[in-house]
Amino acid sequence: MVKLNKIYTRTGDAGTTGLVDGSRRSKADARMHAIGEVDEANSALGIAIAALEHDGSDTDLIVGLRRIQNDLFDLGADIATPGEDFTPGEMTLRIVQSQIDWLEAAIDSANEQLGPLTSFILPGGSPAGAAMHLARAVTRRAERALVAAGAAEAVNPLATGYLNRLSDYLFVLCRLINKDRGGDILWVPGASR
């Protein structure tokens, strides 16, 4: 259980921050960049959830998205735990295959409700769909940041897989959300030439 009595500690004033193992890193470090991008993806997902809640969307969809937000906190803890042993433990959070499996099942379930994709889609549509497109794009950026961090030192390969699958799921959700709200906005190549 996390307990925060004080929000500021002044320990980061010199431009460093602490990792789970007690080591300190520059806030500009690739690992810290990836953690920040995951946090931003989670925040963008929160905006999309708020838009869905505002328009009275399916509660089961929102419950699943809240599960993902919790997984993204697990992912942040995973990235904040350096080392080469990616085995989860009582005090060590790691992304595990079952979290990816859940996303794959959710993708398949959502995709069954959609027609085949016949064009690239422009981000937008309904407010909830547009917010989900933003969450998808930020998730892709988080994935790129984690890959960059992994080029410098070991990161959990399941963490990268989770972000890859999550962006796929959010893309399918964009289509599902917009399906009953006016449909996708299709790309028309060269339309403004």
C-alpha positions in Angstrom: 0.0 0.0 0.0 1.3 3.4 -0.9 1.1 6.1 1.7 2.0 9.7 0.8 2.0 12.2 3.7 4.0 14.8 1.9 3.9 15.5 -1.8 7.1 17.4 -2.1 10.5 15.9 -0.9 13.0 18.3 -2.6 15.0 15.2 -3.5 14.5 15.9 -7.2 15.5 19.6 -7.2 18.9 18.7 -8.6 17.4 17.0 -11.6 17.5 13.4 -10.5 14.8 11.0 -9.3 14.8 7.7 -7.5 14.1 4.3 -8.9 12.6 1.3 -7.1 16.1 -0.1 -6.2 17.1 3.2 -4.5 19.4 4.3 -7.3 19.0 7.8 -8.7 18.8 8.8 -12.4 18.8 12.1 -14.3 15.2 13.1 -15.1 16.5 13.3 -18.7 17.5 9.6 -18.6 15.8 7.4 -21.3 14.3 5.1 -18.6 12.8 8.2 -16.9 11.5 9.5 -20.3 9.7 6.2 -20.8 8.1 6.3 -17.4 6.9 9.9 -18.1 5.5 8.8 -21.5 3.6 6.0 -19.8 2.2 8.4 -17.3 1.1 10.7 -20.1 -0.6 7.8 -21.9 -2.4 7.0 -18.7 -3.5 10.6 -18.4 -4.7 10.7 -22.0 -6.6 7.5 -21.4 -8.3 9.2 -18.4 -9.5 12.0 -20.6 -11.0 9.4 -23.0 -12.7 7.6 -20.1 -14.1 10.9 -18.9 -15.5 11.6 -22.4 -17.1 8.1 -22.5 -18.6 8.6 -19.0 -20.0 12.0 -20.2 -21.9 10.5 -23.1 -23.2 7.5 -21.0 -21.1 4.8 -22.6 -21.1 1.2 -21.8 -20.0 0.6 -18.2 -18.2 -2.6 -19.1 -16.0 -0.7 -21.5 -15.1 1.8 -18.9 -14.4 -0.9 -16.3 -11.9 -2.5 -18.8 -10.3 0.9 -19.4 -9.8 1.5 -15.7 -8.2 -2.0 -15.5 -5.8 -0.8 -18.2 -5.0 2.4 -16.2 -4.1 0.2 -13.3 -1.9 -1.9 -15.5 -0.2 1.3 -16.7 0.8 2.0 -13.1 2.1 -1.5 -12.9 4.0 -0.8 -16.1 5.5 2.4 -14.7 6.7 0.4 -11.6 8.2 -2.2 -13.9 10.1 0.4 -15.9 11.2 2.0 -12.6 12.8 -1.3 -11.5 16.1 -1.7 -13.3 17.8 -5.0 -13.7 17.7 -8.1 -15.9 15.4 -10.3 -13.8 11.9 -9.6 -15.0 10.3 -12.2 -12.6 7.4 -10.6 -10.7 7.5 -10.9 -6.9 5.7 -9.7 -3.9 7.6 -6.4 -3.9 8.4 -6.3 -7.6 5.8 -5.4 -10.1 6.4 -6.7 -13.6 4.1 -6.8 -16.6 3.2 -10.5 -17.2 1.8 -12.4 -20.2 -1.7 -12.6 -18.7 -2.0 -8.8 -19.0 -1.1 -9.0 -22.7 -3.5 -12.0 -23.1 -6.3 -9.9 -21.7 -5.7 -7.1 -24.2 -5.6 -9.6 -27.1 -8.9 -11.1 -26.0 -10.4 -7.6 -25.7 -9.1 -6.7 -29.2 -10.7 -9.8 -30.7 -14.0 -9.1 -28.9 -14.1 -5.5 -30.0 -13.1 -6.3 -33.6 -15.9 -8.8 -33.9 -18.3 -5.9 -33.6 -16.7 -4.0 -36.5 -16.7 -4.3 -40.3 -13.4 -4.8 -42.2 -11.2 -1.8 -42.4 -11.1 -0.4 -46.0 -9.1 2.8 -45.5 -6.8 4.5 -43.1 -8.7 6.5 -40.6 -8.2 10.1 -39.6 -8.1 10.8 -35.9 -11.4 12.3 -34.8 -15.0 11.5 -35.0 -17.0 11.9 -31.7 -15.4 13.7 -28.7 -14.9 10.3 -27.0 -13.4 8.8 -30.3 -11.1 11.7 -30.7 -9.9 11.4 -27.1 -9.3 7.7 -27.6 -7.3 8.5 -30.8 -5.1 10.8 -28.7 -4.6 8.1 -26.1 -3.6 5.7 -28.8 -1.1 8.1 -30.3 0.4 8.9 -26.9 0.6 5.1 -26.2 2.6 4.6 -29.4 5.0 7.4 -28.3 5.4 5.7 -24.9 6.2 2.4 -26.7 8.9 4.2 -28.8 10.3 5.7 -25.6 10.5 2.3 -23.9 12.2 0.8 -27.0 14.8 3.6 -26.8 15.3 2.9 -23.1 15.7 -0.7 -24.0 18.5 0.1 -26.5 20.6 1.5 -23.6 19.8 -1.1 -20.9 17.5 -4.1 -20.2 13.8 -3.6 -20.0 11.1 -6.2 -19.6 10.2 -7.3 -23.1 6.6 -8.0 -21.9 6.4 -4.3 -21.0 7.1 -3.3 -24.7 4.7 -6.0 -25.9 2.0 -4.6 -23.5 2.3 -1.1 -24.9 2.2 -2.5 -28.5 -0.9 -4.4 -27.8 -2.5 -1.6 -25.9 -2.1 0.8 -28.8 -3.7 -1.8 -31.1 -6.6 -2.1 -28.6 -7.1 1.6 -28.4 -7.2 1.8 -32.2 -10.0 -0.8 -32.3 -11.8 1.1 -29.6 -11.6 4.3 -31.6 -13.5 2.5 -34.4 -15.9 0.9 -32.0 -16.7 4.2 -30.2 -17.2 6.1 -33.4 -19.3 3.2 -35.0 -22.4 4.5 -33.2 -21.4 8.1 -33.2 -21.2 8.9 -36.9 -18.6 6.5 -38.0 -14.9 6.7 -38.8 -13.5 9.6 -40.8 -11.7 8.0 -43.7 -8.5 9.2 -45.3 -9.0 10.3 -48.9 -5.5 10.2 -50.4 -4.6 13.4 -52.3 -8.0 14.9 -51.6 -6.7 18.5 -51.3 -4.4 18.6 -54.3 
